[in-house]
Amino acid sequence: MKGRKTDRTCRLAVIGGSGLYRMQGVCDVRELRLKTPFGAPSDAVITGTVGGVRVAFLPRHGRGHRLLPGEVPCRANIWALKSLGVERIVSVSAVGSLREELAPRHFVFPDQLADETKGRPSTFFGKGVVAHVAFAHPFCSDMASLLYGETRTLGITAHKGGTYICMEGPLFSTKAESLMHRQLGYSIIGMTASPEAKLAREAEVCYTPVALVTDYDCWKEDDHVSTEKVVEHLLANVENAQRLLAAALPKLAELPRQCACASALKGAVFTDPKAMDKKTKRALGPLIGKYLS
């Protein structure tokens, strides 16, 4: 459905499973099929009102879970959300735990990211426009603090801090890989935070993962990961994720944007505007336009 311009504007977005936008309390639901210079997004963007706040929901793997982690069109997804006016993205995803205390059905708000993905487009730039964006702190700490505080209020067991290692998948880890990741000090392992977080930073959009622990990867002798266990724990986490979003989204809408995410591209574009490839310059207009005038 094509809405009026005012209907299409959303400052908040949630990327995750399609069940999230079916949570209780979402009203005025609309479906937007958007085109981007980077192809089609994973699926239609669903917009709805939560606690009086307009929110965009995007099923990362498409409705029906059709896309492998490496097949998710992250550039199209982030560009589409940016075009709607999105300033903050809450990413909800399943992860494996690499630490004993991070048990299945716990929530984790990591503060660091390590990337082992292979061949996924991880930047909007290139093809005649060069930018180098700071990424020392990959996730928005202001958002993470608010979301973590809400889990405590709601009685959801959660942990703040730690490193998310993003693997390529779609297979789960070998035992050797799992033990290696533990020795490197990583906390959780998943398949989707990168390049989403990198692209969100280039788009000057705040991004924070809500990592739902489903298993202990395969490092634990008596608790190896299996598809059945992952699905069981993930379904159990959906209700808590819905509760968290219902409580936190209206508060996120009121949170001042005082973080560095909002100006990540300031001074980061190296290419002289006069030397930029015209087609690329047009495609990146929603990202870099304010720095070219």
Buried (B, 14 or more C-beta within 10 A) or exposed (E): EEEEEEBBBBBBBBBBBBBBBBBEEBEEEBEBEBEBBBEBBBBBBBBBBBBEBBBBBBBBBBEEEEBEBBEBBBBBBBBBBBBBBBBBBBBBBBBBBBBEEBBBBBBBBBBBBBBBBEEBBBBBBEEBBBBEBEEEBBBBBBBBBBBBBBBEEBEBEBBBEBBBBBBBBEEBBEEEBBBBBBEEEBBBBBBBBBBBBBBBBBBBBBBBBBBBBBBBBBBBEEBBBEEEBBEBBBEEBBEBBBBBBBBBBBBBBEBEBEBBBBEBBEEBBEBEEEEBBEEBBEBBEBBBEEBEE
